Amino acid sequence: MQPLPVLHVAWLGKKSPFCGNVTYGLSTTAALRERGHRVSFIHFDTPTAPLSRQEDNPPLPIGDHSSGDSREVALPYLVKSQVYTIPSPGAQRELRESLERLRPDLVHASLTLSPLDFRLPDLCQQLGLPLVATFHPAFDAGLRNLAAGTQQLTYQLYAPSLARFDRVIVFSDLQAELLERLGVRRERLAVIPNGVDPCLWCPPPDGPAAELEALRRQFAGRRVFLYMGRVSTEKNVEALLRAWRLVRPEGCVLVVVGDGPLLSSLQNGLEDDVVWWGYEASQQRRIALLQLAEVFLLPSLVEGLSLALLEAMASGTACVATDAGADGEVLEGGAGIVIRTQGVTTQLRTLLPVLRDQPVLTAELGRRARERVLERYTLTSNIDALERLYKGLIRTPMAA
């Protein structure tokens, strides 16, 4: 295959607040830049100056795609959260002016659950720009709980608009089948799973590592069971806590890393075997926490394809996750333990003592988890697939 020509990609996504969408956007655009592509990152923030006067964002030379340089454009917003964004009234105009000025080869929108998402097909069609979406919302194809039903409504709301994008990237065949049933043509859907860098997210090094050694001293030899993610209803942390408090596995500690609307209500005073870590901004410390953990637990009611799960697997940590979204597919065949979204507390109450008493089992699960990532879920393979998708769009644009 001939190498992909250097492209200028206008990436519309999120840089804050921290969530899986942010991680996806930052890691993907960084990888594209490393391959020489130019990326202009357009995101919701407070512009420092009117677009026409932003000295740190000068117009790009038309047709000059010779470097991996990048530009950043801030769009004004009224409300921004981990779940959704409400743009300011002038955001659409500023987005159009940005695209007219930047003259990218294509637009890739890592959809932010914003009203602006629905206007992108018309805008890009008017400007003659191919439009790619990555559709992140979590799901549970079985509709087995209230959270799954709510997310199904999100899919139903978005499907008519997604049908007008040139390509829609999803993370699994299950997700593609759901959108196809809702009217998005199969040829417009591209299944490209999330990917992680297995050189960054890796088992503990042989030599000294300052962050890891500090954590080992902090937990004084106790075996660490870890949850890392948003503390919210759909993540079902409450069910995990109920199981943990019923079992109280001796010599073990549950570390909950993350923030969210349920954090204060789930905390239950002082508990020696539960550590509420909170939000962790340092990537190196998150890596060390996963390297330290013996078991990673993800009890979600709905999911897309959890980056935190892939990071834990790449780190060689034994993983237990529900079959929500694509997470069950990731762990199937012995790469981890898959539980149902229904009855999470009961299932974990049975599993926790086994995981406590069988360190050989957890070590083997961790080894298999990393092998699975190396086989299917590396960032390199993700970017390879993305470049092929871009190449197809530039050469053979989709008919309306």
C-alpha positions as CSV (number, residue, x, y, z in Angstrom):
1,M,0.0,0.0,0.0
2,Q,1.3,3.5,-0.9
3,P,2.0,5.7,2.1
4,L,-0.7,8.1,3.0
5,P,0.0,11.7,1.9
6,V,0.5,14.2,4.7
7,L,-2.9,15.6,5.6
8,H,-4.3,18.5,7.5
9,V,-7.0,17.3,9.9
10,A,-9.3,19.7,11.7
11,W,-10.1,17.8,14.9
12,L,-13.2,18.9,16.8
13,G,-13.2,17.4,20.3
14,K,-12.6,18.0,24.0
15,K,-9.6,18.9,26.1
16,S,-11.5,19.2,29.4
17,P,-12.9,18.2,31.8
18,F,-11.0,14.9,31.9
19,C,-12.9,11.9,30.5
20,G,-12.5,9.1,28.0
21,N,-13.3,11.4,25.1
22,V,-10.5,13.7,26.2
23,T,-8.0,10.9,26.4
24,Y,-9.1,9.6,23.0
25,G,-8.7,12.9,21.3
26,L,-5.4,13.8,22.9
27,S,-3.8,10.4,22.2
28,T,-5.1,10.2,18.7
29,T,-4.1,13.7,17.6
30,A,-0.6,13.2,19.2
31,A,-0.1,10.0,17.2
32,L,-1.3,11.7,14.0
33,R,1.2,14.5,14.5
34,E,4.0,12.0,15.2
35,R,3.3,10.6,11.7
36,G,3.7,14.0,10.2
37,H,0.1,15.1,9.8
38,R,-1.0,18.6,10.6
39,V,-3.8,18.7,13.2
40,S,-5.8,21.8,14.1
41,F,-7.5,21.1,17.4
42,I,-10.9,22.8,17.7
43,H,-12.5,22.6,21.2
44,F,-14.8,24.4,23.5
45,D,-12.9,26.8,25.7
46,T,-12.9,30.6,26.4
47,P,-11.1,32.3,23.4
48,T,-8.4,34.7,24.5
49,A,-9.1,37.0,21.5
50,P,-11.5,37.2,18.6
51,L,-10.7,34.6,15.9
52,S,-9.6,37.2,13.4
53,R,-7.0,38.6,15.8
54,Q,-5.5,35.5,17.4
55,E,-1.8,36.1,16.9
56,D,-0.9,32.6,18.2
57,N,-3.2,31.0,15.5
58,P,-2.1,32.6,12.2
59,P,-3.7,31.4,9.0
60,L,-2.2,28.2,7.6
61,P,-0.4,28.5,4.2
62,I,-2.9,27.0,1.7
63,G,-1.7,23.7,0.4
64,D,1.4,23.6,2.7
65,H,1.1,20.3,4.4
66,S,4.8,19.7,4.9
67,S,5.1,19.7,8.6
68,G,3.4,18.2,11.7
69,D,2.7,21.6,13.0
70,S,-0.6,22.2,14.7
71,R,-3.1,25.0,15.5
72,E,-5.6,25.3,18.3
73,V,-9.0,27.1,18.1
74,A,-11.2,27.8,21.1
75,L,-15.0,27.9,20.7
76,P,-17.1,29.7,23.3
77,Y,-19.5,27.7,25.5
78,L,-22.2,28.2,28.1
79,V,-22.0,24.9,29.9
80,K,-19.3,22.2,29.7
81,S,-19.2,18.9,31.7
82,Q,-17.9,15.4,31.3
83,V,-21.2,14.4,29.7
84,Y,-22.4,17.2,27.5
85,T,-21.5,20.7,26.2
86,I,-23.8,23.7,25.5
87,P,-22.1,26.1,23.0
88,S,-22.5,29.8,23.0
89,P,-24.8,31.3,20.3
90,G,-21.8,32.4,18.3
91,A,-19.9,29.1,18.4
92,Q,-21.3,27.8,15.0
93,R,-20.3,31.0,13.2
94,E,-16.8,30.9,14.8
95,L,-16.4,27.2,13.8
96,R,-17.3,28.0,10.2
97,E,-14.9,30.9,10.1
98,S,-12.2,28.7,11.6
99,L,-12.7,26.0,8.9
100,E,-12.7,28.6,6.1
101,R,-9.5,30.0,7.4
102,L,-7.7,26.7,8.2
103,R,-8.7,25.0,4.9
104,P,-8.2,21.4,6.2
105,D,-8.4,18.3,4.1
106,L,-11.1,16.8,6.3
107,V,-12.9,17.3,9.6
108,H,-12.9,14.6,12.3
109,A,-15.4,15.2,15.1
110,S,-14.9,13.3,18.3
111,L,-18.6,14.0,19.2
112,T,-19.0,15.9,22.5
113,L,-22.8,15.5,22.9
114,S,-23.4,19.0,21.9
115,P,-26.1,20.7,19.8
116,L,-23.3,21.7,17.4
117,D,-22.8,18.0,16.5
118,F,-26.1,18.0,14.6
119,R,-25.1,21.0,12.5
120,L,-21.8,19.6,11.3
121,P,-23.1,17.6,8.2
122,D,-24.6,20.7,6.7
123,L,-21.7,22.9,7.5
124,C,-19.1,20.5,6.1
125,Q,-21.2,19.8,3.0
126,Q,-21.4,23.6,2.3
127,L,-17.6,23.8,2.7
128,G,-16.9,20.7,0.6
129,L,-15.1,19.0,3.5
130,P,-15.2,15.2,4.2
131,L,-16.6,14.6,7.7
132,V,-15.7,11.8,10.1
133,A,-17.3,11.2,13.5
134,T,-16.2,9.1,16.4
135,F,-19.4,8.2,18.3
136,H,-18.5,7.6,22.0
137,P,-21.8,7.2,24.0
138,A,-21.8,4.0,26.1
139,F,-24.4,1.4,25.5
140,D,-25.7,-2.0,26.6
141,A,-27.2,-3.8,23.6
142,G,-29.4,-5.9,26.0
143,L,-31.2,-2.9,27.5
144,R,-31.0,-4.6,30.8
145,N,-31.2,-1.5,33.1
146,L,-32.4,2.1,33.3
147,A,-29.0,3.5,32.3
148,A,-29.0,1.3,29.1
149,G,-32.5,2.6,28.2
150,T,-31.4,6.2,28.6
151,Q,-28.3,5.7,26.4
152,Q,-30.6,4.0,23.8
153,L,-32.4,7.3,23.5
154,T,-29.1,9.0,22.8
155,Y,-28.5,6.6,20.0
156,Q,-32.0,7.2,18.6
157,L,-31.5,10.9,18.8
158,Y,-28.2,10.9,17.0
159,A,-28.8,8.3,14.3
160,P,-30.5,10.5,11.7
161,S,-27.6,13.0,11.9
162,L,-24.9,10.3,11.9
163,A,-26.5,8.9,8.7
164,R,-25.3,12.1,7.0
165,F,-21.6,11.9,8.1
166,D,-19.2,10.5,5.5
167,R,-17.9,7.9,8.1
168,V,-18.9,7.1,11.6
169,I,-16.2,5.4,13.8
170,V,-17.5,3.0,16.4
171,F,-15.6,0.7,18.7
172,S,-17.3,-2.7,18.2
173,D,-19.5,-4.7,15.8
174,L,-22.3,-4.6,18.5
175,Q,-22.3,-0.8,18.4
176,A,-22.3,-0.8,14.6
177,E,-25.2,-3.2,14.5
178,L,-27.2,-1.0,16.9
179,L,-26.6,2.1,14.7
180,E,-27.4,0.1,11.5
181,R,-30.8,-0.9,13.0
182,L,-31.4,2.8,13.7
183,G,-30.9,3.7,10.0
184,V,-27.2,4.4,9.6
185,R,-26.0,2.7,6.4
186,R,-23.4,0.0,7.1
187,E,-21.0,1.4,4.5
188,R,-20.8,4.6,6.5
189,L,-19.8,2.8,9.7
190,A,-16.2,1.9,10.5
191,V,-15.3,-0.3,13.4
192,I,-12.0,0.9,14.8
193,P,-11.5,-0.2,18.5
194,N,-9.8,2.1,20.9
195,G,-6.1,1.6,21.2
196,V,-3.4,2.2,23.9
197,D,0.4,2.6,23.8
198,P,1.7,-0.7,25.3
199,C,5.1,0.9,25.8
200,L,3.6,3.5,28.0
201,W,1.0,1.3,29.7
202,C,3.1,-1.7,30.7
203,P,3.9,-4.0,33.5
204,P,6.1,-2.8,36.3
205,P,9.7,-2.2,35.2
206,D,12.6,-4.4,36.4
207,G,14.5,-1.3,37.7
208,P,13.5,1.3,40.2
209,A,10.5,3.5,39.5
210,A,9.9,6.4,41.9
211,E,6.1,6.7,41.6
212,L,5.6,2.9,42.0
213,E,8.0,2.6,44.9
214,A,6.1,5.5,46.7
215,L,2.8,3.7,46.2
216,R,4.3,0.4,47.5
217,R,5.4,2.2,50.7
218,Q,2.0,3.9,51.0
219,F,0.0,0.6,50.9
220,A,2.6,-1.3,53.0
221,G,2.3,-4.6,51.3
222,R,-1.5,-4.8,51.0
223,R,-2.9,-6.2,47.8
224,V,-4.6,-3.5,45.8
225,F,-7.9,-3.9,44.0
226,L,-8.5,-0.8,41.8
227,Y,-11.4,1.0,40.3
228,M,-10.4,3.9,38.0
229,G,-13.1,6.0,36.3
230,R,-16.0,8.3,36.8
231,V,-18.0,8.0,40.0
232,S,-21.4,8.2,38.5
233,T,-24.6,6.1,38.2
234,E,-23.8,4.4,34.9
235,K,-20.4,3.2,36.3
236,N,-22.2,1.2,39.1
237,V,-19.5,1.8,41.7
238,E,-22.2,1.4,44.4
239,A,-22.6,-2.3,43.5
240,L,-18.8,-2.8,43.8
241,L,-18.8,-1.1,47.2
242,R,-21.6,-3.3,48.5
243,A,-19.8,-6.4,47.5
244,W,-16.5,-5.2,49.0
245,R,-18.1,-4.3,52.3
246,L,-19.8,-7.7,52.5
247,V,-16.6,-9.6,51.8
248,R,-13.9,-7.3,53.4
249,P,-11.1,-9.5,51.8
250,E,-8.3,-9.7,54.4
251,G,-5.0,-8.1,53.5
252,C,-6.6,-6.2,50.6
253,V,-7.5,-2.6,49.9
254,L,-10.0,-1.2,47.4
255,V,-8.7,2.0,45.8
256,V,-11.2,4.2,44.0
257,V,-9.6,6.6,41.6
258,G,-11.8,9.2,40.0
259,D,-14.4,11.9,40.7
260,G,-18.1,12.4,39.9
261,P,-21.5,13.3,41.2
262,L,-21.9,10.3,43.5
263,L,-18.5,10.6,45.2
264,S,-19.7,12.2,48.4
265,S,-22.8,10.0,48.8
266,L,-20.9,6.8,48.4
267,Q,-18.2,7.5,50.9
268,N,-19.0,5.8,54.2
269,G,-16.8,7.5,56.9
270,L,-13.4,6.1,57.6
271,E,-12.7,2.7,56.2
272,D,-9.3,1.0,56.5
273,D,-9.8,-1.1,53.4
274,V,-11.3,1.5,51.1
275,V,-9.2,4.5,49.8
276,W,-11.0,7.3,48.0
277,W,-8.2,8.6,45.9
278,G,-10.1,11.2,44.0
279,Y,-9.2,12.6,40.6
280,E,-5.6,11.9,39.5
281,A,-4.2,14.3,37.0
282,S,-0.7,12.8,36.8
283,Q,-0.4,10.2,34.0
284,Q,2.7,8.7,35.6
285,R,0.8,8.2,38.8
286,R,-2.1,6.6,37.0
287,I,0.3,4.2,35.3
288,A,1.9,3.4,38.7
289,L,-1.5,2.7,40.2
290,L,-2.3,0.2,37.5
291,Q,1.1,-1.4,37.8
292,L,0.6,-1.8,41.5
293,A,-2.9,-3.1,41.4
294,E,-3.5,-6.9,41.4
295,V,-7.1,-6.6,40.1
296,F,-8.9,-3.9,38.1
297,L,-12.7,-3.8,38.6
298,L,-15.1,-2.2,36.2
299,P,-18.8,-2.8,37.2
300,S,-20.4,-0.5,34.6
301,L,-24.0,-0.7,33.6
302,V,-23.2,0.8,30.1
303,E,-19.9,1.3,28.3
304,G,-18.4,2.0,24.9
305,L,-15.0,0.5,24.9
306,S,-13.3,1.6,28.2
307,L,-9.8,3.1,27.7
308,A,-9.2,2.6,31.4
309,L,-9.9,-1.1,30.9
310,L,-7.4,-1.3,28.0
311,E,-4.8,0.6,30.0
312,A,-5.2,-1.8,32.9
313,M,-4.9,-4.8,30.6
314,A,-1.8,-3.4,28.9
315,S,-0.3,-2.9,32.4
316,G,-0.6,-6.6,33.1
317,T,-3.4,-6.2,35.7
318,A,-6.1,-8.9,36.1
319,C,-9.4,-7.4,34.9
320,V,-13.0,-8.0,35.9
321,A,-15.6,-6.1,33.9
322,T,-19.3,-6.4,33.0
323,D,-20.4,-7.3,29.5
324,A,-21.7,-3.8,28.8
325,G,-20.7,-2.2,25.5
326,A,-17.7,-3.8,24.0
327,D,-15.9,-4.6,27.3
328,G,-17.1,-8.2,27.4
329,E,-15.8,-8.7,23.8
330,V,-12.4,-7.4,24.9
331,L,-12.1,-9.8,27.7
332,E,-13.7,-12.9,26.2
333,G,-11.8,-16.1,25.7
334,G,-9.8,-15.9,28.9
335,A,-8.3,-12.4,28.8
336,G,-10.2,-11.5,31.9
337,I,-13.4,-12.3,33.9
338,V,-16.7,-11.1,32.4
339,I,-19.7,-10.6,34.6
340,R,-23.3,-9.6,33.7
341,T,-24.6,-6.1,34.3
342,Q,-27.4,-7.5,36.4
343,G,-26.5,-8.8,39.8
344,V,-23.1,-7.2,39.9
345,T,-22.9,-7.3,43.8
346,T,-23.8,-11.0,44.0
347,Q,-21.3,-11.9,41.3
348,L,-18.5,-9.9,42.9
349,R,-19.3,-11.2,46.3
350,T,-18.4,-14.7,45.0
351,L,-15.4,-13.6,42.9
352,L,-13.6,-11.3,45.4
353,P,-12.6,-14.2,47.8
354,V,-11.4,-16.3,44.8
355,L,-9.3,-13.4,43.5
356,R,-7.9,-12.8,47.0
357,D,-6.9,-16.5,47.5
358,Q,-5.6,-17.2,44.0
359,P,-2.6,-14.9,43.2
360,V,-1.4,-17.4,40.6
361,L,-4.8,-16.9,38.8
362,T,-4.6,-13.1,38.9
363,A,-1.0,-13.2,37.6
364,E,-2.1,-15.4,34.7
365,L,-5.1,-13.2,33.9
366,G,-2.8,-10.2,33.8
367,R,-0.5,-11.9,31.4
368,R,-3.3,-12.9,29.1
369,A,-4.8,-9.4,29.3
370,R,-1.6,-7.8,28.0
371,E,-1.3,-10.3,25.3
372,R,-4.9,-9.4,24.1
373,V,-4.0,-5.7,24.0
374,L,-0.9,-6.5,21.9
375,E,-2.9,-8.6,19.5
376,R,-5.9,-6.3,19.0
377,Y,-5.9,-3.0,20.8
378,T,-2.6,-1.0,20.2
379,L,-2.7,2.6,19.4
380,T,-0.5,1.9,16.3
381,S,-3.1,-0.4,14.8
382,N,-5.8,2.1,15.6
383,I,-3.9,4.9,13.8
384,D,-3.2,2.6,10.9
385,A,-6.9,2.0,10.4
386,L,-7.7,5.7,10.8
387,E,-5.2,6.6,8.1
388,R,-6.7,4.1,5.7
389,L,-10.1,5.6,6.4
390,Y,-8.8,9.1,5.7
391,K,-7.2,7.9,2.5
392,G,-10.4,6.4,1.2
393,L,-12.4,9.6,1.9
394,I,-9.9,11.9,0.3
395,R,-9.7,9.7,-2.9
396,T,-13.4,8.6,-3.1
397,P,-15.8,11.0,-1.3
398,M,-19.1,9.4,-0.2
399,A,-22.2,10.3,-2.3
400,A,-24.9,12.3,-0.5
